[in-house]
Amino acid sequence: MDPTDVYYDLCRRLMGPLRTTTLTAAQLCEVGRIVHGRPEGFSLYGVQAPAMTAAGIQVLGRTSVECCVDMLSHAVAQAVAELLREGEGDGPLVAELFCGSGNLGAHLGRTLGVPVYASEIDPLVHDATSHNLRVTGASTRLRLIDYRALLPLLPVHGPLDFYVIEPPWGPAVTPDGLDLLGTSPPVPEILADILRARDHRPCLVGIKAIDRILHDSLNVAFTGARHLRTVATQPPFPDGVRMQFHIFRLGPPGT
Ligand SMILES: C[S@@+](CC[C@H](N)C(=O)[O-])C[C@H]1O[C@@H](n2cnc3c(N)ncnc32)[C@H](O)[C@@H]1O
C-alpha cells in the first residue's frame, strides 16, 4: 500500500474502532512509525512511544491522532515564553480548553512556571489524561467539564492570558485541507465565548492547524485579531501536510 494510504488507514482505525481503546506498546510504536516516521517520533510528556507503556502512560486511539506531540509542544511553549518576556506583570492565566492529552498544557506549565487550567468533556480521555498528568508530575488542574463552563471560573490576570483552543476537527478536515469554520464548535464561536467570559479584555489565543487551510478560514476566524507567531517544527505527515500552531492577540483594535 502507498504510505499515504497506510497513514490514512491507521488514522481511520484510531479515530474509529480504536477511538476509546488504550493503545498497546506495539500500537503506540506503530503510530510513531507510520505517522511520525519512526517509533520515537511519537512522544508525549517527554516519553517516547517505545517507553510509554513501561512508564504507565495511557493513550487512547483518538488522542494519539488529535494530540500535540512533544516536538511541537516544546516549541510552542518556548514561543509563548518569549512573548511573555516582552510583557510585564505577574504570571498570566494559562488555559487549555480542549485538553485531550494535555501535553501542550504540561509543557506550558513547566516552561512558564504557572498553573494550567484545563477542560475535557470526554470522560475516557479525561481519566486517561488525569492519570498521565499524575504519573508524569504535571501540575495541570484538569476538570471533566465543557470549556464553556470552565471559562467563567477562570481568574482573568491581564492581556498576556493565554488560551489554547484545539477543538475536534471531525469532518472539517479532509485530504483537501482544514476548515476552521467547520470544527466542533466552530473557532469563531469559541473566540466569542472567551472574550465574553473576560468582558472583552484582550488576551492571547493559540490554535493548532495544518498548512492546508480551506476557505481562508484561519484569517476569517481571527478577523480583527493580530497574528503574533506561527510555530511549525514537526516534519510533514506522510501525505505532505504540516502541523502548525498559530498565536494571535485577541481584543479590541489597537490592543
Ligand atoms: C483535538 S483534541 C485536543 C488535542 C490536545 N491539544 C492534545 O494535545 O491532545 C480535542 C479534545 O477536546 C475535547 N472536547 C471536545 N469538545 C469539548 C468541549 N466542549 N469542552 C471541553 N473539551 C472538549 C475532546 O474530547 C478532545 O479530547
PDBQT file of the ligand as one rigid body, heavy atoms in Angstrom, charges set to zero:
ROOT
HETATM    1  C1  LIG A 301      -8.168  17.949  19.128  1.00  0.00    +0.000 C 
HETATM    2  S1  LIG A 301      -8.324  17.276  20.726  1.00  0.00    +0.000 S 
HETATM    3  C2  LIG A 301      -7.213  18.227  21.683  1.00  0.00    +0.000 C 
HETATM    4  C3  LIG A 301      -5.803  17.901  21.459  1.00  0.00    +0.000 C 
HETATM    5  C4  LIG A 301      -4.908  18.305  22.560  1.00  0.00    +0.000 C 
HETATM    6  N1  LIG A 301      -4.380  19.616  22.366  1.00  0.00    +0.000 N 
HETATM    7  C5  LIG A 301      -3.795  17.295  22.719  1.00  0.00    +0.000 C 
HETATM    8  O1  LIG A 301      -2.596  17.667  22.676  1.00  0.00    +0.000 OA
HETATM    9  O2  LIG A 301      -4.128  16.124  22.875  1.00  0.00    +0.000 OA
HETATM   10  C6  LIG A 301      -9.881  17.865  21.260  1.00  0.00    +0.000 C 
HETATM   11  C7  LIG A 301     -10.275  17.419  22.664  1.00  0.00    +0.000 C 
HETATM   12  O3  LIG A 301     -11.297  18.306  23.130  1.00  0.00    +0.000 OA
HETATM   13  C8  LIG A 301     -12.308  17.573  23.772  1.00  0.00    +0.000 C 
HETATM   14  N2  LIG A 301     -13.558  18.378  23.683  1.00  0.00    +0.000 N 
HETATM   15  C9  LIG A 301     -14.459  18.408  22.658  1.00  0.00    +0.000 A 
HETATM   16  N3  LIG A 301     -15.460  19.287  22.909  1.00  0.00    +0.000 NA
HETATM   17  C10 LIG A 301     -15.159  19.834  24.120  1.00  0.00    +0.000 A 
HETATM   18  C11 LIG A 301     -15.822  20.806  24.930  1.00  0.00    +0.000 A 
HETATM   19  N4  LIG A 301     -16.965  21.381  24.542  1.00  0.00    +0.000 N 
HETATM   20  N5  LIG A 301     -15.256  21.146  26.113  1.00  0.00    +0.000 NA
HETATM   21  C12 LIG A 301     -14.087  20.561  26.529  1.00  0.00    +0.000 A 
HETATM   22  N6  LIG A 301     -13.445  19.603  25.805  1.00  0.00    +0.000 NA
HETATM   23  C13 LIG A 301     -13.956  19.251  24.615  1.00  0.00    +0.000 A 
HETATM   24  C14 LIG A 301     -12.355  16.259  23.012  1.00  0.00    +0.000 C 
HETATM   25  O4  LIG A 301     -12.950  15.254  23.807  1.00  0.00    +0.000 OA
HETATM   26  C15 LIG A 301     -10.871  16.022  22.691  1.00  0.00    +0.000 C 
HETATM   27  O5  LIG A 301     -10.236  15.249  23.670  1.00  0.00    +0.000 OA
ENDROOT
TORSDOF 0
